[in-house]
Amino acid sequence: MSNWQKVFQDNQQYRAEIVKAVLEDAGMNPVLVDKKDSAYQFGHYEVRVAAEDVIETLRLINEEIRFE
């Protein structure tokens, strides 16, 4: 997983899950990484993709996803 790049980060799991689902629908293979400490509940969630998919992934995130 060393060649995978972080394309999204949030402290809310549902937002990271939405981003992951949108990317999967577009044919990508994203990975959700839980960086949240289970004891103290601080940290965040990351969505990562293969390095060659970063540009297309960032375009999709910017055009398709709005959290308002």
Phi, psi and omega in degrees: 000009182289336179266011178269144184243142177284127180242349180205145178214136178202155177272355178258121183297320183298326179292317178296323178294322178296314179300315179301316181296318178298318180292322176296319178298333179273003177092009178271170178238072181285159177235134176263125181246124179270110178253022183267134177285123185289332182280318186253353177059040170240158183127204184203176175244142179239146169249127181238149176226166176299147185304323182287348180258003187299312184296312179296322180296314179297323177297314179299315181299315182292326184270329191256339190242128176226123174252104182229000000 
